[in-house]
Amino acid sequence: LGIKRQRAKEIIASYNEQFNTLEAFTKSCIELAREKEYAETIMGRRRKLPGINSNNGMVKAFAERNAVNAPIQGSAADIIKVAMVKLFNELEKGDWKAKIIMQVHDELVLDVPKDELELLKPIVRECMESAVEIIVPLIVDMKSGEDWLAAH
């Protein structure tokens, strides 16, 4: 970042003050990982963290970052995969010409004939927004275009 270590500490402290529950969440993820030596997603997938109790500071810090990151990114991956399966089943059931082309992080890319686009949007939205039950709403943003670049 090109800043001094003290300045970085000040920025982190300020951030933690503004988002005080984030620090507690981070600490709880690390403590749980220290006990179990793994982190877990909302669907129960586990990421082993053998270095979480290491005496080597760099190894331990890497594992601690993964203890916080794995439940978040891993859970997002779980959710998008459930949504993809739901959508695939709906496409098969409805005899649509549309096809799922790929998944990129939290995004599903479909190839949809123009005459199906407006009819398919509510189905895609429902499959994605209801993939799993969690306490925060999953809000889907949809875009279309002649190609992937045009849709962004």
C-alpha atoms as an extended CHARMM CRD file, in Angstrom:
* protein
*
       152  EXT
         1         1  LEU       CA              0.0000000000        0.0000000000        0.0000000000  PROA      1               0.0000000000
         2         2  GLY       CA              2.9800000000        2.2760000000        0.3390000000  PROA      2               0.0000000000
         3         3  ILE       CA              2.1040000000        3.3410000000        3.8940000000  PROA      3               0.0000000000
         4         4  LYS       CA              3.8660000000        2.9030000000        7.2150000000  PROA      4               0.0000000000
         5         5  ARG       CA              2.8700000000        0.0450000000        9.5110000000  PROA      5               0.0000000000
         6         6  GLN       CA              1.5370000000        2.4620000000       12.1660000000  PROA      6               0.0000000000
         7         7  ARG       CA             -0.7440000000        4.1450000000        9.6100000000  PROA      7               0.0000000000
         8         8  ALA       CA             -2.0410000000        0.7330000000        8.5190000000  PROA      8               0.0000000000
         9         9  LYS       CA             -2.8290000000       -0.1110000000       12.1570000000  PROA      9               0.0000000000
        10        10  GLU       CA             -4.7410000000        3.1760000000       12.4870000000  PROA      10              0.0000000000
        11        11  ILE       CA             -6.7780000000        2.4240000000        9.3660000000  PROA      11              0.0000000000
        12        12  ILE       CA             -7.6150000000       -1.0650000000       10.6310000000  PROA      12              0.0000000000
        13        13  ALA       CA             -8.6050000000        0.3050000000       14.0610000000  PROA      13              0.0000000000
        14        14  SER       CA            -10.8370000000        2.9320000000       12.4410000000  PROA      14              0.0000000000
        15        15  TYR       CA            -12.4390000000        0.2980000000       10.2210000000  PROA      15              0.0000000000
        16        16  ASN       CA            -13.0770000000       -1.9680000000       13.2200000000  PROA      16              0.0000000000
        17        17  GLU       CA            -14.6860000000        0.9450000000       15.0830000000  PROA      17              0.0000000000
        18        18  GLN       CA            -17.0570000000        1.6350000000       12.1900000000  PROA      18              0.0000000000
        19        19  PHE       CA            -17.9180000000       -2.0460000000       11.7310000000  PROA      19              0.0000000000
        20        20  ASN       CA            -17.5700000000       -3.3120000000       15.2900000000  PROA      20              0.0000000000
        21        21  THR       CA            -19.3650000000       -6.6310000000       14.7250000000  PROA      21              0.0000000000
        22        22  LEU       CA            -16.8590000000       -7.5140000000       12.0200000000  PROA      22              0.0000000000
        23        23  GLU       CA            -14.0180000000       -7.7010000000       14.5240000000  PROA      23              0.0000000000
        24        24  ALA       CA            -16.0720000000      -10.0010000000       16.7710000000  PROA      24              0.0000000000
        25        25  PHE       CA            -16.9570000000      -12.1680000000       13.7680000000  PROA      25              0.0000000000
        26        26  THR       CA            -13.3070000000      -12.3760000000       12.7490000000  PROA      26              0.0000000000
        27        27  LYS       CA            -12.2300000000      -13.3640000000       16.2560000000  PROA      27              0.0000000000
        28        28  SER       CA            -14.9670000000      -15.9980000000       16.5520000000  PROA      28              0.0000000000
        29        29  CYS       CA            -13.9810000000      -17.5500000000       13.2000000000  PROA      29              0.0000000000
        30        30  ILE       CA            -10.3590000000      -17.7800000000       14.3060000000  PROA      30              0.0000000000
        31        31  GLU       CA            -11.2070000000      -19.1740000000       17.7610000000  PROA      31              0.0000000000
        32        32  LEU       CA            -13.4950000000      -21.8210000000       16.2800000000  PROA      32              0.0000000000
        33        33  ALA       CA            -10.8650000000      -22.7660000000       13.7230000000  PROA      33              0.0000000000
        34        34  ARG       CA             -8.2370000000      -23.1050000000       16.4690000000  PROA      34              0.0000000000
        35        35  GLU       CA            -10.4930000000      -25.5670000000       18.2980000000  PROA      35              0.0000000000
        36        36  LYS       CA            -11.4840000000      -27.6290000000       15.2560000000  PROA      36              0.0000000000
        37        37  GLU       CA             -8.5230000000      -27.0050000000       12.9200000000  PROA      37              0.0000000000
        38        38  TYR       CA            -10.9500000000      -26.3380000000       10.0820000000  PROA      38              0.0000000000
        39        39  ALA       CA            -13.4130000000      -23.7020000000        8.8740000000  PROA      39              0.0000000000
        40        40  GLU       CA            -16.8980000000      -24.5880000000        7.6930000000  PROA      40              0.0000000000
        41        41  THR       CA            -19.3430000000      -23.1980000000        5.1330000000  PROA      41              0.0000000000
        42        42  ILE       CA            -23.0920000000      -22.8510000000        5.6860000000  PROA      42              0.0000000000
        43        43  MET       CA            -23.5620000000      -26.1190000000        3.7880000000  PROA      43              0.0000000000
        44        44  GLY       CA            -21.0960000000      -27.9430000000        6.0170000000  PROA      44              0.0000000000
        45        45  ARG       CA            -18.1130000000      -28.1050000000        3.6800000000  PROA      45              0.0000000000
        46        46  ARG       CA            -14.8730000000      -27.9970000000        5.6110000000  PROA      46              0.0000000000
        47        47  ARG       CA            -11.5490000000      -26.4030000000        4.8130000000  PROA      47              0.0000000000
        48        48  LYS       CA             -8.7660000000      -27.9410000000        6.8450000000  PROA      48              0.0000000000
        49        49  LEU       CA             -6.4700000000      -25.4310000000        8.5310000000  PROA      49              0.0000000000
        50        50  PRO       CA             -3.5180000000      -27.4450000000        9.8280000000  PROA      50              0.0000000000
        51        51  GLY       CA             -1.4430000000      -24.2990000000       10.3740000000  PROA      51              0.0000000000
        52        52  ILE       CA             -3.9650000000      -22.5290000000       12.6100000000  PROA      52              0.0000000000
        53        53  ASN       CA             -2.0960000000      -23.5270000000       15.7890000000  PROA      53              0.0000000000
        54        54  SER       CA              1.3880000000      -23.2620000000       14.3150000000  PROA      54              0.0000000000
        55        55  ASN       CA              4.2730000000      -21.6570000000       16.1630000000  PROA      55              0.0000000000
        56        56  ASN       CA              5.3810000000      -20.1460000000       12.8530000000  PROA      56              0.0000000000
        57        57  GLY       CA              3.8030000000      -16.6780000000       12.7260000000  PROA      57              0.0000000000
        58        58  MET       CA              3.5020000000      -16.5590000000        8.9370000000  PROA      58              0.0000000000
        59        59  VAL       CA              1.8980000000      -20.0090000000        8.7320000000  PROA      59              0.0000000000
        60        60  LYS       CA             -0.4840000000      -19.1430000000       11.5630000000  PROA      60              0.0000000000
        61        61  ALA       CA             -1.4390000000      -15.7640000000       10.0330000000  PROA      61              0.0000000000
        62        62  PHE       CA             -2.1670000000      -17.4180000000        6.6750000000  PROA      62              0.0000000000
        63        63  ALA       CA             -4.4060000000      -20.0040000000        8.3630000000  PROA      63              0.0000000000
        64        64  GLU       CA             -6.1790000000      -17.2800000000       10.3690000000  PROA      64              0.0000000000
        65        65  ARG       CA             -6.9680000000      -15.3410000000        7.1850000000  PROA      65              0.0000000000
        66        66  ASN       CA             -8.3510000000      -18.5390000000        5.6860000000  PROA      66              0.0000000000
        67        67  ALA       CA            -10.3770000000      -19.2150000000        8.8390000000  PROA      67              0.0000000000
        68        68  VAL       CA            -12.2400000000      -15.9610000000        8.2030000000  PROA      68              0.0000000000
        69        69  ASN       CA            -12.3000000000      -16.0990000000        4.4200000000  PROA      69              0.0000000000
        70        70  ALA       CA            -13.3180000000      -19.7430000000        3.8870000000  PROA      70              0.0000000000
        71        71  PRO       CA            -16.7600000000      -19.5390000000        5.5490000000  PROA      71              0.0000000000
        72        72  ILE       CA            -17.6130000000      -16.4050000000        3.5590000000  PROA      72              0.0000000000
        73        73  GLN       CA            -16.3370000000      -17.2900000000        0.1050000000  PROA      73              0.0000000000
        74        74  GLY       CA            -17.0370000000      -20.9870000000        0.5610000000  PROA      74              0.0000000000
        75        75  SER       CA            -20.6400000000      -20.2720000000        1.5650000000  PROA      75              0.0000000000
        76        76  ALA       CA            -21.0630000000      -18.0010000000       -1.4570000000  PROA      76              0.0000000000
        77        77  ALA       CA            -19.7820000000      -20.8580000000       -3.6240000000  PROA      77              0.0000000000
        78        78  ASP       CA            -22.2460000000      -23.2510000000       -1.9630000000  PROA      78              0.0000000000
        79        79  ILE       CA            -25.1420000000      -20.8810000000       -2.6080000000  PROA      79              0.0000000000
        80        80  ILE       CA            -24.3680000000      -20.2780000000       -6.2850000000  PROA      80              0.0000000000
        81        81  LYS       CA            -24.0370000000      -24.0180000000       -6.8990000000  PROA      81              0.0000000000
        82        82  VAL       CA            -27.4280000000      -24.7070000000       -5.3000000000  PROA      82              0.0000000000
        83        83  ALA       CA            -28.9180000000      -21.9090000000       -7.4170000000  PROA      83              0.0000000000
        84        84  MET       CA            -27.3270000000      -23.3760000000      -10.5350000000  PROA      84              0.0000000000
        85        85  VAL       CA            -28.8130000000      -26.8260000000       -9.8710000000  PROA      85              0.0000000000
        86        86  LYS       CA            -32.2560000000      -25.3240000000       -9.1970000000  PROA      86              0.0000000000
        87        87  LEU       CA            -32.1040000000      -23.2970000000      -12.3850000000  PROA      87              0.0000000000
        88        88  PHE       CA            -30.8450000000      -26.2420000000      -14.4400000000  PROA      88              0.0000000000
        89        89  ASN       CA            -33.7710000000      -28.3530000000      -13.1950000000  PROA      89              0.0000000000
        90        90  GLU       CA            -36.2390000000      -25.5700000000      -14.0530000000  PROA      90              0.0000000000
        91        91  LEU       CA            -34.7920000000      -25.2200000000      -17.5480000000  PROA      91              0.0000000000
        92        92  GLU       CA            -35.0630000000      -28.9770000000      -18.1150000000  PROA      92              0.0000000000
        93        93  LYS       CA            -38.5760000000      -29.1690000000      -16.6920000000  PROA      93              0.0000000000
        94        94  GLY       CA            -39.8240000000      -26.2390000000      -18.7540000000  PROA      94              0.0000000000
        95        95  ASP       CA            -38.2620000000      -27.3540000000      -22.0240000000  PROA      95              0.0000000000
        96        96  TRP       CA            -36.5200000000      -23.9970000000      -22.4400000000  PROA      96              0.0000000000
        97        97  LYS       CA            -33.9830000000      -23.4030000000      -25.1840000000  PROA      97              0.0000000000
        98        98  ALA       CA            -31.9250000000      -21.3060000000      -22.7540000000  PROA      98              0.0000000000
        99        99  LYS       CA            -28.7570000000      -22.8970000000      -21.3980000000  PROA      99              0.0000000000
       100       100  ILE       CA            -26.4620000000      -22.1770000000      -18.4840000000  PROA      100             0.0000000000
       101       101  ILE       CA            -23.1050000000      -21.3540000000      -20.0590000000  PROA      101             0.0000000000
       102       102  MET       CA            -20.8760000000      -20.7470000000      -17.0430000000  PROA      102             0.0000000000
       103       103  GLN       CA            -20.5910000000      -19.6130000000      -13.4690000000  PROA      103             0.0000000000
       104       104  VAL       CA            -18.2100000000      -16.7910000000      -12.5190000000  PROA      104             0.0000000000
       105       105  HSD       CA            -17.9510000000      -16.2160000000       -8.7510000000  PROA      105             0.0000000000
       106       106  ASP       CA            -21.5150000000      -15.1820000000       -7.7770000000  PROA      106             0.0000000000
       107       107  GLU       CA            -22.7370000000      -14.8730000000      -11.3600000000  PROA      107             0.0000000000
       108       108  LEU       CA            -24.5430000000      -17.2770000000      -13.6680000000  PROA      108             0.0000000000
       109       109  VAL       CA            -24.1670000000      -16.6630000000      -17.3860000000  PROA      109             0.0000000000
       110       110  LEU       CA            -26.9080000000      -17.9910000000      -19.6230000000  PROA      110             0.0000000000
       111       111  ASP       CA            -27.4450000000      -18.1670000000      -23.3510000000  PROA      111             0.0000000000
       112       112  VAL       CA            -31.0980000000      -17.2100000000      -23.7790000000  PROA      112             0.0000000000
       113       113  PRO       CA            -33.0430000000      -16.7790000000      -27.0200000000  PROA      113             0.0000000000
       114       114  LYS       CA            -34.5650000000      -13.2910000000      -27.2070000000  PROA      114             0.0000000000
       115       115  ASP       CA            -38.1140000000      -14.6480000000      -27.2250000000  PROA      115             0.0000000000
       116       116  GLU       CA            -37.4990000000      -16.4030000000      -23.8790000000  PROA      116             0.0000000000
       117       117  LEU       CA            -35.6500000000      -13.6060000000      -22.0810000000  PROA      117             0.0000000000
       118       118  GLU       CA            -38.5010000000      -11.7720000000      -20.3470000000  PROA      118             0.0000000000
       119       119  LEU       CA            -40.3380000000      -15.0010000000      -19.5300000000  PROA      119             0.0000000000
       120       120  LEU       CA            -37.2470000000      -16.5650000000      -18.0150000000  PROA      120             0.0000000000
       121       121  LYS       CA            -36.1390000000      -13.6240000000      -15.8400000000  PROA      121             0.0000000000
       122       122  PRO       CA            -38.5490000000      -14.3190000000      -12.9370000000  PROA      122             0.0000000000
       123       123  ILE       CA            -37.5720000000      -17.9970000000      -12.9380000000  PROA      123             0.0000000000
       124       124  VAL       CA            -33.8600000000      -17.1700000000      -12.8120000000  PROA      124             0.0000000000
       125       125  ARG       CA            -34.4830000000      -14.6290000000      -10.0510000000  PROA      125             0.0000000000
       126       126  GLU       CA            -36.4990000000      -17.0960000000       -7.9810000000  PROA      126             0.0000000000
       127       127  CYS       CA            -33.9360000000      -19.8920000000       -8.3500000000  PROA      127             0.0000000000
       128       128  MET       CA            -31.0930000000      -17.6220000000       -7.3070000000  PROA      128             0.0000000000
       129       129  GLU       CA            -32.7800000000      -15.6270000000       -4.5480000000  PROA      129             0.0000000000
       130       130  SER       CA            -34.2730000000      -18.7180000000       -2.9000000000  PROA      130             0.0000000000
       131       131  ALA       CA            -31.2740000000      -21.0140000000       -3.3010000000  PROA      131             0.0000000000
       132       132  VAL       CA            -30.8170000000      -21.2980000000        0.4680000000  PROA      132             0.0000000000
       133       133  GLU       CA            -32.5810000000      -19.8590000000        3.4910000000  PROA      133             0.0000000000
       134       134  ILE       CA            -30.4320000000      -17.2980000000        5.2600000000  PROA      134             0.0000000000
       135       135  ILE       CA            -31.2960000000      -14.2750000000        7.3810000000  PROA      135             0.0000000000
       136       136  VAL       CA            -30.0670000000      -11.7290000000        4.8510000000  PROA      136             0.0000000000
       137       137  PRO       CA            -31.8880000000      -11.3190000000        1.5450000000  PROA      137             0.0000000000
       138       138  LEU       CA            -30.1470000000      -12.4930000000       -1.5990000000  PROA      138             0.0000000000
       139       139  ILE       CA            -30.8170000000       -9.8310000000       -4.2200000000  PROA      139             0.0000000000
       140       140  VAL       CA            -30.2490000000      -10.7220000000       -7.8560000000  PROA      140             0.0000000000
       141       141  ASP       CA            -29.1860000000       -8.1610000000      -10.4320000000  PROA      141             0.0000000000
       142       142  MET       CA            -29.8240000000       -9.2400000000      -14.0120000000  PROA      142             0.0000000000
       143       143  LYS       CA            -28.3480000000       -7.8420000000      -17.1810000000  PROA      143             0.0000000000
       144       144  SER       CA            -28.5310000000       -8.9830000000      -20.7660000000  PROA      144             0.0000000000
       145       145  GLY       CA            -26.6220000000       -8.3160000000      -23.9350000000  PROA      145             0.0000000000
       146       146  GLU       CA            -25.4930000000       -9.8260000000      -27.1970000000  PROA      146             0.0000000000
       147       147  ASP       CA            -22.3440000000      -11.0790000000      -25.4600000000  PROA      147             0.0000000000
       148       148  TRP       CA            -20.8340000000      -11.2040000000      -21.9770000000  PROA      148             0.0000000000
       149       149  LEU       CA            -19.0530000000       -7.8690000000      -22.3550000000  PROA      149             0.0000000000
       150       150  ALA       CA            -22.2190000000       -6.0960000000      -23.4950000000  PROA      150             0.0000000000
       151       151  ALA       CA            -24.0860000000       -7.4570000000      -20.4640000000  PROA      151             0.0000000000
       152       152  HSD       CA            -21.5820000000       -5.8200000000      -18.1300000000  PROA      152             0.0000000000
